[in-house]
Amino acid sequence: MKILTVLTYYRPHTSGLTIYVERMAKALVERGHDVTVLTSQFDPELPRRETKEGVRIVRAPVLFRVSKGVIMPTLGYLAWKLVLEHDVIHLHLPQFDAAGVELRGRLLQKPTVLTYHCDLQLPKGWFNRFVNQVVHVMNYLAGTLAHRIVAYTEDFASHSPFLQRFEDKVEVILPPVELPEASEEEVAAFAAEHNPRGKSPVIGMATRFATEKGVEVLLEALPMILKQYPDTLVLYAGQYRDVMGEEEYFYRLLPKIQEYQSKGQWKFLGVLDPKAMTTFYPNLDVLVVPSLNSTETFGLVQIESMINGTPTVASNLPGVRQPPRMTGMGEVAAIGDADSLAEKILKIFNQPEKYQEDPDQIARQFNPQANAAAYERLYQALLAELN
């Protein structure tokens, strides 16, 4: 099969969505399919065309940005050309251009699949409210034109206003999760570099520094945790400076973070590659995902953490609460509630043995090959329906 995957941002941009699509694309290539990714040239230094690990990447130049979106004048031309060349069209929301690409697929009688990753909720402001409304309209058109819509979990699908509108089209496919292996020596070297004083316990966050991620909830929870465990350390993996649209949020929280940094209780690690992430997780006692709204729908980092033996505390958001519930390796805290977050973290610190499950079983359940096989069956069913 020739599969065209379309999304606004692709690697090397780092987000749960881009990592999901990269893993899925590579797994489909390994299964013998031709995969092309059509995306934005969000960084002008990136090549317009390249092939990485068997995945062909086509990037449309960006004329200018609108909030977190990009305007790409040549995208329409590229979409027509690539839709003609491929058997299946697969798009990933949120994406402003999805409906236009799907219309091309419909006109050319090509199966079109949407994966709905999350709701879009931009920072406050009249302009962002306007952009949100425009994107909601475009998402609705995309949902109308799609033959099938994929959600990560039934939990999120049954609570999402968008997915509820198209429940007859929705299928659930678990997301792809994998990391390279790391040796005990590599894990120890990470600890020696980032926690040389052997502080314990260690709380991890692994995400972009963004408003919806709930960093302030962890900051508010820390005093309660430090009362019982004064040697606690927070290790934060992910982009924290110059995150698009989040500079004001970062600088608002920075003074409090700097207080903890000065006491050796908080350390920013920056963006870690997959190998480094495999040494990051075993050095944690808990990973937290205190997200605040449905821009987070699962939290792939939770499964990565569990595969490496580390439990998680997640917000009680549809989808996000599923990894702890599905695996038994974690707790669920009330949304935006620092007291609840502290209570759940302390519960894990006090009884860590309760949260140990079989990481190999979890890895098999979320293996990218299982994800790719599910999509393969969906593509084949749609091709059979339309032919």
N, C-alpha and C positions, 0 to 999 in steps of 0.2 A: 504494500500500500504506500501511496505517496500522501503524506500528512502535512498540511500547512498549519502551523501554530502561530497565532497572532496575539501579541500583548504589548502594552506601552513600554514597559521597562523589562530588559533581560539582563543577564549577566554581562559585565561584572557588577552591575547594580545589585546590592544586597538587600533582600527582603524575603519574607516567607514565600511570597508568590513567585519571585524569580527562582528561588531555590527549588520549589516544587516543580516548576516547568522545566528547569534544567535536568532534574533527576528523571522526570517522565520522558523527556525527549531522548536522553541517553539510553534509557531502558528500551524504548521503542526501536531505536537504532540497533541495539543488541539483539532484538527479536526479528531483525531483518527488514525493517521498514525504512523508507526514505523520509527524513524529517527536515523540514525547513521552518525556521523561526523568522517571522517578520516583526520587526520591533523598531524602536526609535534609536537614532544615533544621539543619545542624550549627552554624550561627551564627544565633542568634535574630534578628539584624538583617536576615537575608536574607528576601525576600518568599516567602510560601507558594506563590504562582503567578506566573509571568512567562513572556514569550516573548522569546528572544534569538536574533537572526539566523535566525529562522524555526523555531527549536526551542522547543517548549513544555516548560516545566519545572514539575513539581509536587513540592513539598518537604513531607515528613511531619515534624511537630514531634518533637523529641527530648526524652524524659522524663529520661533519665540515660544515662551512659556506662559501659561495661564494658571496661576496657583501651582499645583503639583502636576498639572497636565502639560502636554506639549502639542504644538501645532506643526504638522508635517505636510507641506503642500504636495509632495510627490507620493504620499501614501496611497492615494486612490489609484494612481497609475500602477504602482507596484502590486497592489492588491488584485487588480484585474488580471495582470500578467500571471501572478502566482496562483490565483484561484483556478485559472484555466489549466495550469500544469499539474494540479494535485487532485487526489480522489476524495479527500476529507478535509473539512475546514474546522479547526478547533480554536476557539477564542476564550479569553480569560478576563472576567469582569472583576473589579471595575476597569472599564476601558471606554473612553468617549467614542472611539471610532468603530466599535464592534458592530453596531447595526449596519453601517455602510458596507463593511466587509461581508457580513451575513447576507445582505441583499444581493450582492454579487454571487454568493454561493447559491442562493435560491434561484436566481435567474439562470444560472448554469447547471441547475439540478445537482448540486453537490451537497452531501450530508453536512450539516453544520451542528457542532456541539459547543456548548458553553460550559465552562467551569466557573462557578460563582464562589469567589474566594472570600469576599467580605463586603460589608456595606462601606460606602464612602461617606466620611464625616470630616469635612475640612475644618480648620480652626475658625473661631468666631470672627464675624465681620460681615458687612452687608454684601461685599463682592463675593466672598466665599459662599454665602447663602445662595446667591444667584447661581454660582457655578454648580453647587450641590443640586439645585433644582434642574438645571440643564442636564446634568449627568443622570439624574433619576429618570428623566424622560427618555434619554438615549438608552439607558439600561432596560427600560420597559420595552422599547422597540426591539432591542437585541433579544430579550426574552421571547417576544412574540415571533420573531423570525427564526429562532433556534428550533431544531428538531428535538434535541434533548438538552437538559440542563443538569449538570453534576454538582452535588453538594458533598462536603466531607463527611457529614454525619446526619442521621435522621433528626437528632436533637436540634441542630441549627436549622435544618430545612423546615421543621415544623414551627419554628419561632420567627423565621425571617419573613417580613412583609413582602419582600420581592419574590421569594421562592413560593410563598403561599399562593400567589397569583397564578403560578404555573405548575401547581402540584402534579398535574397529569403528565408533565414532561420530566419531572425530577427523578434522577437516579442517584444513589449514594455509592461513592467509591472512596475508600480510605486513602489518605494522602501517602506519598512515597517518602520514606525516611531511611537514610543510610549514612554511615560515617566510616572512614578508614579505621583500621585498628591501630592502637598505640601500645608500645611495650611498657612494662613497669618502670623501666629506666626513663622513658620519655615523660611519663606521668610525674615521676619524682623530679625530673629536671624542671618541669613547669612549676611545681611547688617551690623549688629552690629559687626560681626567678621571681615569682609573683607573691609568694607568701614565705619569705625567708625566715621570719621569726616564728613560724609555725602556729600562727593564730588559729583558733578554733572556738566555735564552729564557723563554717564558711557558707555564706548565702550568695547565690549567683543570680544575675540577670543576664539575658542574652537577647538583645533587641536593639533596634534604632532608638535613639533618645527622642521620643515623640509624645505629644500631649496625651494620646489615647492609651499609652502603655502603662500609666499609673506609677511612674517613678516616685511621685510625691507621696503615694500611699506607703511605699516601702520606707521612705524617709521619716514619715510620721510614726511608723511602727517600730523603728529602730530603738528609740529610748526604752520601750517596754522590753524588748529583747535584750538590750544591753544590761538591764537591771539583773537579769538572771545569768546572762552569759556576757560579761564585760569584755571578753577577748574576741568578740564576734568580728568577722571581716566580711565586707561585701566586695565581690569581684564582678565588675560590669563589663561584659563583652559585647561589642557592637559599636557602630558609629555614634558618637556623642557630640561632636562639633560639626557645625555647618550642615546639619540635616535640613533639607529643603523645607521651608515654611515653619521650622521649629526653633529658630534661633532665640526668639523672645522667651519661649518656654525654658530652654536650657539656661539662659542667663538669670531667669527668675529663681530657679532652683539651685544655681551654682553656689551662692554663699553658704547655704546649709551643707551642701556636699563638701565644700572646702573645709568646713569645721570637722567633718568626719575624716577627711583626708589628712588633716594636720595631726589627728590622733592615731593614724594608721588603721582606720576602720573602713575605709572605702578606697578602692583602686579601679581606675578606668584602664581597660586592656586594649581598647580599640577593636577594629574588625579583625577577627581571627579566621584563618583559612580552615578548611575541614579537618585537616590533621591536627591543628592546634586546638580545635574545639573538642577533639577526642581526648586530649590531655586536660582540657578545662573541666569537663563534667566530673571525672572521678575525683577532682580536688574540691568538690563541693559537698556539703551535707544536705543542701536543699537548693533547688532552682525555683524561683518565683516568677509567676506570670500574673501580675496584679492589674491586668488590662481593665479599661473602664467602659468600653462600648463595643458594638458589634463590628467595628473595623478589625477586630480579632475574632476569628471563628474557630480556632483549634489550638494553635501554638505548636508548630512542628518541633520546636526546641524541647518541648516536654517529652516527646518520644525519644529524641536524641539523648536526653538526660537519662531517661529510664533504661535505655539500652546499655548505658554505661553505669547502671546501678544506683543512680541518684534519684530520689523521689522529688516530687514537685508540689507546690501550692499554687492553685489556679483560681482566678475569679469565677464566681458563680454565673458565668455568661453561657448562653447556649453554645454548644460546641466546645468551648474552651474548658468546660468542666468535665468533658468526656475522658481525656487521657487518665486522670486519677481514678475515675469511676470504672473505666474499662479494665484497667490493669491492677488496681489496688495499691498503686505506688504513689500515693499522695493524698492531699486534702483539698477541699474546696472552701474558699473564703468568700464572705459577702463582698459585693462589688463596692470598691471605693472606701472600704471600712478598715482603717489601720488597726483597730483593736482586734478585729477578726483575723486579719492577716498575721498579726503578731501571735495570736493564740494558736493558729494552725502551724506556724513555723515552730513554735516552742513545743507543740505536741510531737512533731517529728524529731526535734532535737532530744526530747526526753525519752522517746521510745523508738529509736531508729529501726530496731529489728522488726517492727510491725509492717514496715514498708518495703520489705525485700521480696521481690518476685523473680521469676525466671526471665532474664533479659533476652535470651535466645528466642523464646516464644514470642515476645513482643517484637523483636526484630523481624521474625518471619511474617508476622501479621502485617507489618508495614513495609515490607520489602518493595523497592521500586518495581521489581519484576511482577509482583502481584498486582500493583497499581496499573502497570502497562498492559498486563493480560486482561484486566477488567475493561480498560479503554478499548483494547483490540476487539473484544467481544461486542462492545457497543458500536464501534465503527462498522464491523461486519454485519451486524443486525440492521443498521441504517442503510447500508449499501444494498442489502437484500430487499428492504422495504421499498427503496426508490427505483429498483431495476426490475 
